[in-house]
């Protein structure tokens, strides 16, 4: 898939929308939601890596 063609199609689609206050606020809200999801996912990955790094291997238990 050509990423440039997809980006150009999105820009053309956004340019065709009439920009009034409602459209602008809806677009900004969607950008905020997508950004929040991406940032949250990024921090979850960092936290998972930190927890994984903190774990120390435990020696095997001795059997009786």
Secondary structure as the mmCIF struct_conf table of DSSP 4:
data_model
#
loop_
_struct_conf.conf_type_id
_struct_conf.id
_struct_conf.beg_label_comp_id
_struct_conf.beg_label_asym_id
_struct_conf.beg_label_seq_id
_struct_conf.end_label_comp_id
_struct_conf.end_label_asym_id
_struct_conf.end_label_seq_id
HELX_RH_AL_P HELX_RH_AL_P1 UNK A 3 UNK A 16
BEND BEND1 UNK A 17 UNK A 17
HELX_RH_AL_P HELX_RH_AL_P2 UNK A 21 UNK A 54
HELX_LH_PP_P HELX_LH_PP_P1 UNK A 57 UNK A 63
#
